[in-house]
Amino acid sequence: MQPGPGPLALVGSGEYLAVMAGVEGALIEGRPRRYVQIPTAAAPEGPDRLGYWLDLGAAQAERLGVQQVPVVVRDRDEAGSEDLAALIAGAGLVYLSGGNPQFLARTLRGTRVWAAVEAAWRSGAALAGCSAGAIALTDWVPAVRTPARAPEPGLGVLPWLRVLPHFDRMRSWAPDLATRAAAGRARAARPASDSGFLTFWASSRATRPHWIWARWRWSAKIRALARIGVLARMAVPASRSRPARI
């Protein structure tokens, strides 16, 4: 493993599916074969949903020939657990799967588990977030399905970036979300030229992986992040080659 932070992956959808095995395999390639999977974002949906993500993750780990390491954090008490944090040591890839982005950020922020994740990434492990997980890795986490609720701070790995997965569906859930994302950037202390946002297509029936078309404002900082391995990839239907403009 190379010294310094590992690669980052922002994924629109499809975590743990066979179509994404190439992406996840590339992230863990050359790193310890410990695949840490954190399904916290799905905790508000109950134990059955957590089990769903863990089963998908187990199948993907088997495809990749790596060890699945589930770290099941359902609340802030568990996020403060030394035992759960210790499971993250030696990870080759840490994955934050989908669900509720505000719950995910609120639960992990400032805890032992998140400190262990950040330490693993800064020591060379790959770090990935899908959908809610991708949003939570920034510093701006909107309540996607409750537009009246104020955005909350994220985990801050990619500050000044706005991530909008499923933006084609979000236009029906929250038609002004992209506008609010841009307005949030304008109000931030950082100059707008040093920030940007990514938009991702949603797909529930993925047939093949594609590079996404990302809409963001390039800057020296974003280019530097790209050089150290910010990977934006997702699964989309074969009939789509690029998203419509928003």
Protein Blocks (a to p, Z undefined) as FASTA:
>chain_A
ZZdjddddddfbhphiaklmmmmmmmmgopacbdcddfklmmmnojklmmmmmmmmmmmm
mmnopacdddddfbfklmmpmklmmmmgopabdcddedjfklmmmmmgopaklmmmmmmm
mnopacddehjlmmmmmmbdcdfklmkbccdddehlaghiacdehklmmmmmmmmlmmmm
mmmmmmpmbdfklgccddddddfbdfbdcdddddddddfklmmmmmnopacdddddfkbg
bdcdZZ
